[in-house]
Amino acid sequence: MAKTDPDESSKRRPPMFWWFLANVLAIALAITSWLICLNLFRDPTHPTSYQLMLKVGRLQPLENFTTTSAPSPRKTSGPLNLEAEFSPYREEDLETLNQEFLRSYLTNYHKNSSLTYVTGEFKILEIRPLTKNDFFPTGAVIKAQAMVAPDDLADSIPYPVFIEYLLPGDSDLVTRFQPSDTLILKKIPHCAAILHVGEIDYDTNSALYLTLVPLCGSGHQTSPPTQANVAASFPVFL
């Protein structure tokens, strides 16, 4: 039996075959393009998407809220409640939660189901200026430890919950605080929102470590830039 020449076989294919093949390729290309665009415009936590969404107006610049315009939180928590809430989380669950915290902040809390305000008394351990490599290019960041009173009559003592508090704005913010100073966070006027949840080594164990940012500029005379450095890593104090 004579073998069929592949070139002759392809030539005998009807025009309908090529029309069908062209349409399948066109549909596949359209679906791929649609999926790429959908992903680019729905996740501002990705640096490329964030820049593109800002450029085309799909995302508004970071808002400096007032005490009357600040979004209502899901809850307001102090160190004890924060530790009870986040300590049971597994690492993969924290990754999902942190992405949601960041997404909510970058979208000015249009959807604020995850918004938590942190309150309490904290002893400042370190402070340094923010740089262009940080989430905010200018301002200050404070590292502090929670101080909790065992009862109403006792003095506050160190508690194994730590925060880093981002203060975006002028570079002189770093001179307004000193190590060993006490930082008091209140729901109003600070509206200190959680950006990231992690852990820090503490003695022979680990302790809760939160990255916070005040939403209300009046609390510490802060002002966020028009855009953040989404490529920066957390925590800021590595």
Backbone bond lengths (Angstrom), bond angles and torsions (degrees), N, CA, C in turn:
res aa  C-N    CA-C-N  psi(-1)  N-CA   C-N-CA  omega(-1)  CA-C   N-CA-C  phi
1 M - - - 1.473 - - 1.527 109.27 -
2 A 1.304 117.19 133.18 1.459 121.25 -178.11 1.520 110.61 -73.24
3 K 1.328 114.63 140.58 1.470 119.82 178.78 1.521 110.32 -77.98
4 T 1.339 115.38 144.88 1.457 120.77 -179.84 1.516 110.16 -82.98
5 D 1.289 117.65 130.14 1.463 123.00 177.46 1.530 108.94 -72.93
6 P 1.351 117.90 122.39 1.483 119.72 -178.83 1.522 112.25 -57.09
7 D 1.327 117.91 -37.09 1.467 120.03 -179.45 1.521 110.69 -64.62
8 E 1.350 116.37 -40.85 1.458 119.36 179.30 1.520 111.06 -67.86
9 S 1.362 116.50 -35.58 1.467 120.33 179.44 1.523 110.92 -63.93
10 S 1.362 116.27 -42.25 1.464 119.59 -179.89 1.517 111.54 -67.26
11 K 1.336 116.07 -32.76 1.466 118.73 -179.69 1.529 111.23 -69.69
12 R 1.373 116.34 -27.87 1.463 119.57 -177.60 1.535 112.34 -81.62
13 R 1.338 117.59 -7.06 1.463 119.15 179.37 1.521 109.80 -65.72
14 P 1.312 118.39 139.66 1.468 121.26 -176.58 1.523 111.76 -72.13
15 P 1.321 117.93 155.89 1.476 121.13 178.47 1.526 112.35 -56.30
16 M 1.354 116.69 -29.70 1.459 119.75 -179.57 1.531 111.74 -60.94
17 F 1.333 116.60 -32.56 1.463 120.54 179.05 1.526 111.07 -62.21
18 W 1.311 116.17 -47.05 1.465 120.63 -178.86 1.529 111.35 -68.13
19 W 1.329 115.73 -35.55 1.473 119.39 176.47 1.520 110.35 -63.86
20 F 1.340 116.68 -43.49 1.462 121.58 179.04 1.525 110.98 -63.64
21 L 1.351 116.24 -43.88 1.461 120.45 -179.98 1.526 111.48 -62.59
22 A 1.348 116.30 -42.10 1.460 120.34 179.32 1.523 111.35 -62.68
23 N 1.323 116.94 -40.06 1.465 120.49 179.87 1.529 111.80 -68.64
24 V 1.329 117.17 -38.13 1.463 120.04 177.29 1.520 110.68 -62.60
25 L 1.331 116.36 -43.85 1.464 120.07 178.91 1.524 111.44 -64.80
26 A 1.333 117.12 -39.27 1.463 120.76 179.52 1.531 111.26 -65.29
27 I 1.339 116.06 -41.49 1.464 120.00 179.24 1.529 110.49 -65.96
28 A 1.343 116.81 -42.09 1.460 120.83 179.11 1.524 111.16 -62.08
29 L 1.348 116.11 -41.01 1.461 120.51 178.71 1.525 110.99 -66.20
30 A 1.336 117.37 -40.06 1.467 121.08 179.51 1.522 111.48 -65.09
31 I 1.341 116.27 -42.01 1.468 120.05 179.88 1.523 110.31 -65.70
32 T 1.336 116.49 -42.68 1.466 120.38 179.08 1.524 111.27 -61.91
33 S 1.334 116.59 -44.36 1.464 120.68 179.27 1.520 111.03 -63.54
34 W 1.330 116.36 -40.28 1.467 120.84 -179.85 1.521 110.87 -64.46
35 L 1.340 116.49 -42.55 1.469 119.90 179.81 1.521 111.23 -65.64
36 I 1.330 117.07 -39.53 1.467 120.66 178.93 1.526 110.38 -63.53
37 C 1.328 116.44 -46.61 1.473 120.39 179.29 1.523 111.44 -63.54
38 L 1.341 116.51 -39.55 1.463 120.16 179.95 1.521 110.69 -61.84
39 N 1.330 116.67 -43.82 1.459 120.18 179.91 1.529 111.88 -67.44
40 L 1.342 116.48 -37.00 1.457 119.86 -179.60 1.517 112.68 -66.00
41 F 1.322 116.81 -31.64 1.462 120.09 -173.44 1.525 114.03 -103.91
42 R 1.336 117.39 13.04 1.461 116.99 -179.91 1.522 113.55 -123.64
43 D 1.331 118.20 -7.21 1.458 119.83 -176.64 1.526 110.97 -128.92
44 P 1.338 117.84 87.90 1.469 120.40 -179.49 1.519 113.56 -70.41
45 T 1.330 118.66 -7.68 1.457 120.04 177.90 1.525 111.69 -74.44
46 H 1.326 117.67 -12.77 1.459 121.42 174.70 1.526 108.28 -89.46
47 P 1.335 119.19 127.27 1.471 121.06 -174.26 1.527 114.53 -52.67
48 T 1.326 118.26 -44.76 1.469 120.51 -179.13 1.524 111.00 -64.24
49 S 1.327 116.23 -44.73 1.464 120.25 178.68 1.527 111.46 -62.84
50 Y 1.330 116.05 -41.15 1.464 120.62 -179.08 1.524 111.28 -60.87
51 Q 1.317 117.28 -47.18 1.455 120.91 179.90 1.518 111.18 -64.32
52 L 1.319 117.23 -41.97 1.462 121.24 -179.32 1.521 111.33 -66.66
53 M 1.329 117.24 -42.22 1.465 120.65 -179.89 1.522 111.63 -64.97
54 L 1.326 117.30 -37.09 1.461 120.31 175.55 1.523 111.22 -66.30
55 K 1.322 116.15 -41.28 1.469 121.16 -175.08 1.520 111.67 -65.88
56 V 1.332 117.53 -38.21 1.469 120.58 -176.49 1.525 111.99 -95.16
57 G 1.331 117.78 4.04 1.454 120.57 176.09 1.510 115.04 81.99
58 R 1.338 117.58 14.67 1.458 120.34 177.26 1.526 111.81 -82.14
59 L 1.330 116.22 -7.09 1.454 122.05 -178.97 1.515 108.26 -140.55
60 Q 1.340 116.36 133.84 1.448 121.35 179.24 1.527 110.79 -86.32
61 P 1.340 117.30 152.32 1.476 119.58 175.81 1.524 110.99 -58.51
62 L 1.312 116.50 158.57 1.459 121.13 179.64 1.524 110.34 -58.70
63 E 1.301 115.30 134.49 1.470 120.38 -175.20 1.528 111.20 -96.49
64 N 1.319 115.55 138.49 1.455 121.80 174.04 1.530 107.26 -97.45
65 F 1.324 116.47 95.89 1.461 121.51 -172.95 1.537 111.32 -71.57
66 T 1.310 114.63 159.20 1.459 121.78 169.39 1.523 108.05 -104.38
67 T 1.325 116.41 172.57 1.465 119.31 -179.37 1.523 112.06 -65.33
68 T 1.324 116.96 -21.24 1.468 119.89 179.34 1.524 112.75 -94.38
69 S 1.334 117.28 -22.56 1.465 119.59 -178.84 1.523 113.18 -100.55
70 A 1.329 118.07 -6.33 1.460 121.16 -178.43 1.521 110.65 -62.67
71 P 1.328 117.34 142.41 1.472 120.32 -179.28 1.522 111.80 -66.06
72 S 1.316 115.22 149.54 1.466 120.12 177.77 1.524 109.47 -76.12
73 P 1.323 118.05 131.63 1.472 120.21 -176.81 1.518 112.12 -81.06
74 R 1.324 114.43 159.53 1.460 120.40 170.89 1.521 109.71 -64.87
75 K 1.343 115.25 -39.22 1.460 120.74 176.80 1.517 109.21 -160.44
76 T 1.319 115.76 163.97 1.464 123.30 172.54 1.516 107.22 -120.45
77 S 1.340 116.70 125.05 1.462 120.04 -171.04 1.517 112.06 -132.52
78 G 1.333 115.62 145.84 1.447 122.67 171.76 1.520 110.27 -97.20
79 P 1.342 118.10 -178.63 1.468 121.44 -175.38 1.522 114.96 -55.12
80 L 1.315 118.62 -42.61 1.462 120.88 -177.23 1.526 111.36 -63.53
81 N 1.316 117.16 -46.33 1.458 121.06 179.90 1.522 112.00 -68.57
82 L 1.336 116.27 -35.69 1.460 119.91 178.85 1.526 110.87 -64.09
83 E 1.327 116.11 -42.88 1.462 119.37 179.28 1.529 110.61 -64.14
84 A 1.313 116.91 -42.21 1.461 120.44 -179.90 1.530 111.21 -64.85
85 E 1.329 117.07 -33.78 1.458 120.44 -177.41 1.523 112.79 -76.86
86 F 1.323 117.80 -44.53 1.464 120.25 -169.85 1.530 115.08 -97.96
87 S 1.303 118.66 -20.59 1.468 120.13 -177.92 1.533 113.20 -59.26
88 P 1.337 120.00 -36.36 1.474 118.90 -179.35 1.533 114.51 -73.07
89 Y 1.330 118.38 -9.79 1.468 120.27 -174.83 1.536 110.45 -67.14
90 R 1.332 115.19 139.52 1.457 120.83 170.91 1.528 109.45 -82.15
91 E 1.338 115.97 164.27 1.452 120.82 -175.00 1.526 111.76 -60.05
92 E 1.343 117.34 -43.89 1.461 119.63 -178.95 1.524 112.31 -67.40
93 D 1.334 116.40 -30.56 1.465 120.01 176.75 1.522 110.78 -70.58
94 L 1.335 116.36 -37.16 1.462 120.27 178.15 1.524 111.12 -65.49
95 E 1.324 117.61 -36.14 1.466 120.62 178.09 1.521 110.75 -60.70
96 T 1.315 116.45 -44.70 1.466 120.85 178.08 1.521 110.81 -64.34
97 L 1.327 116.30 -43.99 1.463 120.75 -179.42 1.522 110.97 -64.25
98 N 1.325 117.60 -42.94 1.465 120.65 -179.14 1.524 111.60 -65.01
99 Q 1.316 117.13 -35.84 1.455 119.80 176.63 1.527 110.62 -64.36
100 E 1.332 115.86 -38.16 1.458 119.61 178.16 1.531 111.09 -69.16
101 F 1.335 118.52 -40.10 1.468 121.39 175.99 1.531 110.44 -58.00
102 L 1.329 116.20 -46.63 1.463 120.47 -177.88 1.521 111.26 -67.69
103 R 1.333 116.85 -43.04 1.461 120.30 179.65 1.536 110.93 -60.79
104 S 1.320 116.30 -42.14 1.466 120.40 -179.91 1.523 110.90 -62.22
105 Y 1.336 116.52 -41.80 1.467 119.76 179.92 1.524 111.20 -66.19
106 L 1.320 117.60 -44.97 1.469 121.45 -177.42 1.515 112.47 -66.28
107 T 1.322 117.51 -24.79 1.466 121.63 178.84 1.527 111.67 -99.82
108 N 1.338 116.41 17.29 1.479 122.04 177.23 1.527 112.65 56.25
109 Y 1.330 115.39 32.87 1.463 122.09 173.92 1.517 113.28 58.70
110 H 1.341 116.34 39.29 1.460 119.05 171.97 1.527 110.03 -62.60
111 K 1.338 115.27 -31.61 1.461 121.66 169.35 1.516 105.97 -123.62
112 N 1.323 116.62 111.16 1.468 119.19 -170.47 1.522 112.87 -118.25
113 S 1.323 116.22 37.66 1.461 119.51 -178.43 1.520 112.57 -65.38
114 S 1.336 117.65 -20.77 1.467 120.24 -178.16 1.525 113.27 -102.77
115 L 1.319 118.04 2.64 1.466 120.92 -173.37 1.527 111.53 -69.61
116 T 1.341 115.16 125.17 1.465 122.05 175.90 1.518 108.55 -129.41
117 Y 1.323 116.85 129.74 1.456 121.74 174.27 1.529 108.67 -94.94
118 V 1.326 115.43 137.44 1.461 121.38 -179.62 1.528 109.48 -103.67
119 T 1.307 115.55 133.44 1.468 121.66 177.16 1.519 109.06 -126.30
120 G 1.322 115.95 162.48 1.452 119.34 175.51 1.510 113.11 139.13
121 E 1.316 114.17 -177.44 1.458 123.06 -179.82 1.529 108.50 -108.43
122 F 1.319 116.70 132.03 1.460 121.30 -175.83 1.530 109.94 -136.07
123 K 1.333 115.57 137.57 1.463 121.07 176.68 1.520 109.51 -93.53
124 I 1.331 116.33 124.35 1.464 121.45 -176.92 1.526 110.03 -71.90
125 L 1.343 115.15 128.48 1.466 122.14 179.10 1.518 111.88 -102.82
126 E 1.326 116.18 -43.21 1.462 121.83 -178.43 1.520 109.24 -145.12
127 I 1.319 114.79 158.83 1.459 120.76 174.06 1.524 108.21 -152.38
128 R 1.304 116.45 139.86 1.464 120.16 177.97 1.523 109.00 -149.48
129 P 1.339 116.74 158.87 1.466 119.36 176.59 1.522 111.08 -71.86
130 L 1.314 115.89 150.12 1.461 121.89 172.37 1.524 109.25 -80.19
131 T 1.328 116.07 150.70 1.461 121.46 -179.84 1.525 109.58 -127.48
132 K 1.319 115.83 176.54 1.460 121.19 -179.01 1.528 112.29 -64.68
133 N 1.322 117.31 -16.65 1.463 120.93 178.41 1.521 112.38 -85.17
134 D 1.337 117.12 -8.67 1.457 121.69 179.69 1.527 110.61 -90.62
135 F 1.322 115.21 175.55 1.465 121.21 179.21 1.522 111.28 -60.19
136 F 1.349 116.29 -38.24 1.464 122.47 171.66 1.523 108.18 -113.14
137 P 1.336 119.07 140.49 1.462 120.69 -175.02 1.520 114.76 -78.48
138 T 1.324 117.80 -24.07 1.458 120.78 -178.97 1.524 109.94 -138.61
139 G 1.333 114.71 158.32 1.454 120.02 -178.87 1.518 110.17 122.08
140 A 1.318 116.84 -146.90 1.460 121.79 -178.01 1.515 109.94 -144.26
141 V 1.332 115.44 158.11 1.462 120.90 172.88 1.520 107.57 -131.48
142 I 1.328 114.75 132.94 1.458 122.66 -177.80 1.524 109.08 -111.36
143 K 1.322 116.06 133.42 1.460 121.15 170.70 1.516 107.58 -105.74
144 A 1.346 116.41 130.46 1.464 119.45 -174.10 1.523 110.64 -147.43
145 Q 1.339 115.21 158.66 1.460 121.89 178.80 1.520 109.69 -114.29
146 A 1.337 115.31 140.58 1.462 120.71 -179.57 1.524 110.64 -65.39
147 M 1.323 114.53 144.09 1.460 122.52 174.52 1.526 106.92 -119.25
148 V 1.328 116.22 123.97 1.461 120.74 -174.64 1.523 109.52 -129.48
149 A 1.321 116.76 135.46 1.465 121.77 177.60 1.530 109.47 -87.51
150 P 1.333 118.56 127.02 1.470 120.55 179.42 1.522 113.14 -59.34
151 D 1.317 116.80 -32.60 1.464 121.00 176.42 1.522 107.96 -153.55
152 D 1.320 116.13 179.09 1.462 121.25 -174.11 1.522 113.10 -65.81
153 L 1.320 117.78 -23.58 1.457 120.86 -176.08 1.528 112.87 -97.46
154 A 1.337 117.89 -11.89 1.461 121.36 -175.00 1.519 111.22 -93.45
155 D 1.335 115.23 157.49 1.461 120.70 174.36 1.531 109.69 -76.42
156 S 1.316 114.57 157.24 1.459 119.83 178.40 1.526 110.44 -70.52
157 I 1.331 116.14 142.30 1.458 122.27 178.32 1.531 108.91 -127.75
158 P 1.351 117.67 158.57 1.461 119.85 -179.97 1.529 111.98 -59.48
159 Y 1.336 114.69 139.46 1.464 121.56 -179.20 1.532 108.08 -127.86
160 P 1.333 118.49 143.00 1.469 120.79 -174.02 1.534 114.54 -74.56
161 V 1.299 116.32 57.21 1.468 123.54 169.57 1.525 106.76 -133.19
162 F 1.325 116.55 127.57 1.455 121.63 -175.59 1.527 109.88 -121.44
163 I 1.336 115.02 152.32 1.460 120.50 176.75 1.524 109.63 -132.37
164 E 1.318 115.63 154.37 1.454 121.06 161.58 1.524 105.26 -121.34
165 Y 1.308 115.16 128.66 1.464 122.78 -168.29 1.525 108.27 -113.93
166 L 1.319 116.53 109.70 1.458 121.70 -178.55 1.521 110.19 -82.71
167 L 1.326 115.68 128.46 1.463 121.63 179.56 1.526 108.09 -121.69
168 P 1.334 117.92 89.26 1.469 119.68 -178.61 1.522 111.35 -74.93
169 G 1.318 115.62 145.36 1.467 119.08 177.92 1.511 111.86 143.06
170 D 1.327 115.76 -142.14 1.466 121.38 -176.69 1.525 111.26 -66.04
171 S 1.331 114.73 150.92 1.463 120.25 -179.39 1.525 112.28 -67.88
172 D 1.343 118.18 -21.42 1.469 119.65 -178.30 1.530 112.71 -76.73
173 L 1.330 117.90 -1.10 1.460 120.21 176.13 1.523 111.01 -60.19
174 V 1.327 116.40 -29.01 1.454 120.19 -177.86 1.530 111.62 -66.67
175 T 1.320 118.48 -23.67 1.472 121.62 -177.99 1.526 112.56 -85.10
176 R 1.312 118.14 -7.52 1.465 120.98 -176.76 1.523 113.08 -84.78
177 F 1.314 117.29 -8.83 1.457 121.47 -177.70 1.517 109.56 -131.29
178 Q 1.331 114.98 152.31 1.455 121.27 178.92 1.531 109.40 -133.94
179 P 1.345 117.42 148.61 1.464 118.99 172.59 1.528 111.09 -55.49
180 S 1.294 115.91 141.81 1.470 126.86 -176.66 1.526 112.60 83.40
181 D 1.348 118.04 -9.55 1.470 119.66 172.40 1.528 109.31 -65.96
182 T 1.320 115.74 158.99 1.464 121.47 176.53 1.525 109.53 -100.51
183 L 1.308 115.31 128.34 1.462 121.99 177.30 1.520 107.97 -104.00
184 I 1.316 116.87 119.13 1.462 122.03 179.51 1.526 108.44 -105.34
185 L 1.318 116.80 119.54 1.463 121.54 177.62 1.523 109.48 -106.66
186 K 1.324 115.15 126.49 1.457 121.75 177.16 1.529 109.15 -120.74
187 K 1.325 115.10 155.63 1.465 118.57 178.49 1.520 110.04 -56.15
188 I 1.312 115.97 -47.59 1.462 123.19 174.20 1.522 106.35 -120.80
189 P 1.341 119.02 124.74 1.468 127.41 18.73 1.522 115.81 -102.84
190 H 1.341 119.91 8.70 1.463 119.30 -169.28 1.523 113.69 -86.00
191 C 1.338 116.85 -43.05 1.473 119.98 -175.98 1.530 110.01 51.01
192 A 1.335 115.89 57.25 1.468 121.63 -176.26 1.522 109.58 -78.61
193 A 1.328 115.75 106.77 1.457 121.85 -175.27 1.523 111.33 -95.23
194 I 1.327 116.41 148.75 1.461 121.92 178.25 1.526 109.87 -80.18
195 L 1.336 116.00 128.88 1.466 122.16 173.97 1.530 111.84 -103.82
196 H 1.327 116.34 -29.28 1.459 119.42 -174.67 1.526 109.63 -156.98
197 V 1.328 115.18 143.57 1.463 121.87 177.79 1.524 108.48 -121.37
198 G 1.324 116.45 129.92 1.460 120.60 178.74 1.508 110.34 -151.86
199 E 1.340 115.52 -161.34 1.458 121.71 -179.88 1.521 109.84 -131.12
200 I 1.332 115.00 158.08 1.453 122.18 175.79 1.526 107.94 -136.49
201 D 1.327 116.60 145.28 1.464 119.68 176.33 1.524 109.38 -66.29
202 Y 1.319 115.09 134.70 1.471 119.99 -179.41 1.520 108.15 -144.93
203 D 1.325 116.66 112.72 1.460 122.18 -173.29 1.531 108.61 56.22
204 T 1.302 117.49 -123.19 1.471 120.62 179.10 1.521 112.16 -100.14
205 N 1.333 116.40 5.33 1.462 120.75 -177.71 1.525 109.46 -123.00
206 S 1.300 116.05 -166.71 1.462 121.92 173.68 1.518 108.89 -118.38
207 A 1.316 115.50 156.90 1.463 121.03 -179.44 1.519 109.70 -132.48
208 L 1.303 116.11 156.37 1.460 122.35 179.12 1.528 110.01 -65.26
209 Y 1.339 115.64 136.67 1.463 120.84 -178.64 1.527 108.30 -135.08
210 L 1.331 116.40 116.34 1.459 122.25 -173.85 1.528 111.24 -114.30
211 T 1.327 115.78 140.92 1.462 121.32 170.29 1.526 107.66 -102.00
212 L 1.334 115.87 125.57 1.460 121.72 -175.49 1.524 110.72 -121.79
213 V 1.331 115.33 157.34 1.461 121.12 172.83 1.527 108.19 -143.26
214 P 1.339 118.42 133.99 1.467 119.62 177.01 1.525 110.21 -75.75
215 L 1.322 116.05 131.30 1.462 119.59 179.08 1.523 111.97 -83.97
216 C 1.323 116.94 -24.29 1.465 121.38 -178.42 1.527 109.69 -101.62
217 G 1.299 116.06 117.42 1.457 120.48 -177.76 1.508 114.08 -66.50
218 S 1.325 117.54 -22.02 1.463 119.70 -176.57 1.521 112.84 -69.36
219 G 1.336 117.33 -21.78 1.456 119.90 -176.85 1.517 113.15 -64.69
220 H 1.332 117.33 -44.30 1.466 121.51 -179.46 1.526 111.76 -131.36
221 Q 1.333 116.77 20.13 1.467 121.54 -177.60 1.532 110.53 55.86
222 T 1.325 115.31 48.21 1.463 121.10 178.82 1.516 110.33 -100.84
223 S 1.322 114.89 161.60 1.461 120.77 178.35 1.527 109.07 -153.45
224 P 1.343 118.19 116.01 1.458 119.26 -179.11 1.521 111.05 -71.46
225 P 1.320 117.90 151.72 1.466 120.42 175.30 1.519 109.69 -70.18
226 T 1.321 116.51 170.57 1.472 119.36 178.85 1.516 111.61 -64.40
227 Q 1.326 117.71 -26.99 1.447 120.83 176.44 1.521 110.10 -147.14
228 A 1.323 115.23 156.32 1.460 121.44 -178.53 1.522 110.37 -104.05
229 N 1.315 114.81 166.19 1.462 121.25 174.88 1.531 107.55 -91.86
230 V 1.321 115.44 88.39 1.459 120.62 -174.54 1.521 112.02 -66.32
231 A 1.321 116.90 -21.67 1.465 120.42 179.61 1.532 112.42 -75.13
232 A 1.334 118.09 -12.02 1.465 121.20 -179.92 1.520 110.36 -67.34
233 S 1.317 116.06 151.54 1.469 120.71 -177.79 1.526 110.73 -99.53
234 F 1.329 114.34 157.97 1.470 122.71 173.59 1.525 107.70 -118.71
235 P 1.335 117.46 148.10 1.462 127.04 -1.97 1.525 112.75 -73.84
236 V 1.336 116.01 163.06 1.461 121.57 -178.67 1.528 110.20 -72.22
237 F 1.346 117.17 -42.87 1.457 120.84 173.82 1.528 108.00 -83.01
238 L 1.311 117.76 96.99 1.467 121.51 -178.61 1.524 110.37 -88.63
